Amino acid sequence: RGAGTAAAASPIDSETAFALEHWGVPAPRNFEEVASTEKAAGRPLRICLVDHQSGSQIHPDVRDESVVGIIDHHALQAPPSMQLPIHIDIRPWGSTATILFHSFLKQRRRPTSRGVEGLLLSAIISDTLNLKSPTTTAWDRSLVRELVGLLGLESTEGLAKLQFKAKSSAVSSKTAHELVTGDMKGFSYAEAHFTGSVGIAVVETTDPASVIQRADELVAELAVVKKARGFDALLLAVVDIAEIKCTIVAAGPPEQSLVAAAFPASFPLDGSGGWLFDAGGKVSRKLDLVPGVGTAVKAGWSPAVKYQTGQTPEPSHFSETGTGEGAIPCT
């Protein structure tokens, strides 16, 4: 059984960069470089998708026929079309890293190095917000204890603080476009009253105020990205990973009515002009945000539904003055 080669499908963020350095693991090459090397050697690409499988999230250079495996913890959504059976391991756990570590243990093996064990622990901490996210399962808790023991740590608290600090340190220097598109996923719906797509972007930080104070800038950028990507609605969730709280930036009437329908307990923040909603503990896109939006759509929401409560923003805010930097249309 040959060893695979790790390949990064997108730029490495500050938290991942911290984890790689902390555990002494070299950064993986980007997918384009790995693919070029394989092609030059005359070897066909055999790709296992890890932590994603939706067609909208797969690297554009990945062909369906080259995919031989999927390991993920997200809901199955428009995966590649296969001609032959492939290996699929999708479990409703808090992190794909938990699935990977469990696979090692099931084969009575340990990860190949202390560095890999450390990265698996860091990944679970990140995905589950140090086991505080509602997505956390008993499997995540159990296997984190196992990894903590293997690594000789007392707990995950110190590592989590360092990781979350690294994640938050880059937020203040990011452009509005980077904040909106850095962790954004699209979801398609086909109901009698609404056929279209909704984008849900997430920013996780220990300093949510530094993001929320840029609301006007973010609202403008959300309008630009929404149009460029072809979304019918686009939400930005600012998640406080220390306090486990969420504020949603709703950049227009469709978004406001969607938040009201999807999260009935949410409410507009005073003085925000109706742009910002306190969504309480709705911190998980997978377990909270996506199901809420899906339920609202099934119950009759569409972009034409008017927002009924709270203050309606001034029309001037809908001018598309964002940078639109790097935006590309959906295909």
N, C-alpha and C positions, 0 to 999 in steps of 0.2 A: 504494500500500500504506500504510494508515493506521498511525499509531503507537499502541501499546497504553499502558495506564495500570497502573503497578505498584500492587498492593494487598496489604496484609499480612493474612494469614489468621489470625494469632495475635499476641499481644503480642510486642514486640521485646525480645530478651534483651540482656544486658550486652555480650556480644561483638559482636553486630550493631550495637548503639548506638555502640560504640567505632569500628567500621569506618566507619559512616556519617559520624561526626564527623571521623575521621582523613582521609577522602577528600573531605570537603566536600560530601556528598550529602544532601539533605533526606530525612527519614524518609518512607516511603510512607504514604499514608492507609490506614486499616483497610478491610477488604472491605465492611463494612456501609455505610460512608460513600460509597465508590465506587459501590456498587450502587444506593444511594438517589439519587445524582446522575444516574446513567444512566436510572433509572426516571423521575425528574422531567423529564428531557429527552425522554422518549418513545423512548429507544433501547433495543433488546433487549440483554440481557447476552450477550456473547461471551467466554468464559473459556478461557484456556490455563492448565492446571494445571502448575506448575513445582516440581520436586523432590518430588512426591508424586502418587499416583493411586489409592491404596487407598480404598475407600469409607469405611472407619473413620477416615481422616485428612482427608477433604475437609470443608470448612466446611459446616455443616448447611444454610446458605441457598443453597448451589450446587445447582441442578437439573441432572440429567443432560443434558437437552436444550440447556442453555446452554454446555456444554463443547465447544469447537471444536479443542482441542489439548492434548497432553500432552508435556512435556519432562522426562525423569527419568533417574535412574541406579539406581533400586531395582527389585527383581523385580516383575513384573506380578502384582498381587494384588487381585482383585475390583474392577476399575476401573468407572467409570460405564457404564451400558448405553446404547449409541448407536443411534439410528435411521438416521443417515447416516454416511458415512466422515468421519473427522477426521484431522488431522495428528498423528502420533505419532512421537516421537524418543526411544527408550529405549536407552541403551548401557551396557555393564558397565564404566563408568569410575569413578574415585574421587570425582567431583563433578559435579553437574549444571552447575556454572559452567564446567567444562572443555568440556562439550558446547556450551554457549552461545557460548563464545569461539571454538571450532572452527567453529561455524556462521557467525560473522562472517567468519572467514578464508576459509572455503569460498566465500563470496560476494565475496571480495576487498574486504572492508570492514573498518574498525576500529570498535570500540565508539564510541558517540556522544560520549564525553568521557573525560578522564583519570580523573575520579571513577568512572565505570562500569568502566574498566579496573582501577582499584584495588580496587573491590568484588569483581570477578571473582577477582582474585588472593587477596583476603582469604577469599573463600568456599572456594576450593580449599585454602588453607592450613588452614582450619577443618575441612573434610571429611576431608582426608587426614592430619591431624595433622602438618602441615608436611612432607608426602611420606613420613612414617614409618609410616603405617598400612598394614596388609596389603592394603587396598583400592586402594592407589596403583598406577596403571598407567603404561606408557611414555608414553601420551598426556598424562597429568597432568604428568609431569616435563617433557616437551617444551614444552607450552603454558605452564607456569609460567616456563620460561626465556624464552619469547617475551614474556610479560607483564612480567617483571623488566626485560628490555631496553627495552620500550616506555616503562616508567615511570622508567627511569634509575636503577634500584636496583642495588646490588652483589650482594645475595642476599636471601633471604626471612627470614633468621634474626632480624634486629632486629624486623621487623614481627610475626613469629610470637610472639616473646617478649611484645610489647606486647598482642597479641590474647589470648594465653592468660592473661596477668595480668588483663586485663579480664574474661575469662570466669570466672576463679577468684575474683575479688574479690567477686562477688555470692553465691557459694555459702554462705559463713558466715552471711549474714544471711537466708537462705531458711528458711521453715518446713519441717517434715518433709513436709507435703503438697506443697509446691512442688518439693521435691527428687524426690519420687516421681513426680509427674505432669507435671513440666516437659518431659521428653523421653521420653514413654512411648508405645509402640505395641503394638497387639494383633494376634495372629496366630491364625487359625482353622485347625482340623484336623478331618478326617473320616476316621478309620480304624475298623476293625472293633472295636477295643478302647477307642477314645477318640474321641469327637466333642465338641469344645469349643474353648476359646481359652486362649492363654497370653499374658500381658503381659510385655514386656521394657522396663524403664525404664533410662535411662542418665544418669549424672552424670559429666561430664568436668571435671577440675580438675588444677591443678599441686600441690594440697595435699589429697591423698586422706585424710590422717589426720583432718582437720577434719570430714570426713563420716563416716568409719568410727567415730570416737569417739561418734557419736550412734546407734549400732546399735540400742540398745533402743528409742529413739524411732522410728527408721525401721521396725523390725519391727512395731511396733504400728500405724503408719500404713499399711504395706503390707497388713496384714490388713483394715483398713477399706476401702482403695481396691479391693482384690481383690474384696471382697463387693459394693461399690457398682457396680463396672464389670462384674461378672458373669464375671470370669476364673476359670478352674479352677486356675491357678497364676500367680504374679506374681514376677518376679525383678527385682532392682535391681543393675545393674552400675556400680561406681564405678571410673572409668577414670583412671589417672594419665597425663596427656597429656605429661608430661615424661619419665618413665621407660618409657612404653608398657607398662604393666602393668594388670591388672584384678583387683578384688576383688568377688565377688558376694555380695549379701545375700540369703540364702534364709530366708524368714520362717516356714516351717512344714515338716512332713514331706513334703508333695507337692513343694515347691520343693527340698528337700534331695535327694530321690530323683531329681528331674529334673536337678539339677546333676551328680550322680554319674553319671547315665546319659548326659547330653549331653556332659560334659567329663570323661572318665575320668582325665585327668592332674591334675585339680584336687584340692585337699585342704582340709579344714577347718583354720582357723587355731587355734593353741593358745590356750586361754583364751577362745575366742569362744562356747563353749556350742553349737557346731554351726551358728551363724547365719552365719558368714563363711567364704567359700571363696576360696582363692588360685587364680585362674584363669590365672595367668601372662600370656602375651601375647595373650589373647583380648580384644582391645580394640575390635573392629569388630562392631557389631550385625548389619550386613548380611552380612559375610563369615564371622564366627566364631560369634556367638551364635545367630542365627536358623537357620543350617544345622545347628548342633549340636543344637538343640532339635528340629528337624524330623527329624533322623536318629534321635534317641532315641524320638520318638513312633512313627515307622515300625517301629522295632525292638521295640515293645511297651510303652513307658512309658505309664502313665496315673496320675492322681492317687491311685489305690488302691495303687500300688507302694510298698512300704515302703523307707525309707532303711536300708541295711544296715551302713554303716560310720560311724565317728565317734560323737560324743556326741549323744544325743537331748536336745533342749531340754526344760526344765521346762514342764509344761502351762500354768502361769500366764502364760507369755509369749504364749499364744494369745488372751488376753482382748483384745477389740476396744476398746482405750482410746485409739486415735488420734483426731485431730480430725475426719477425714473432710471437712475443709473444701472446699466446692465440688465434692464428688464427685457424679457423676450416673450412673445406671444405663446399661448398654449398651442400645441399641435395635436 
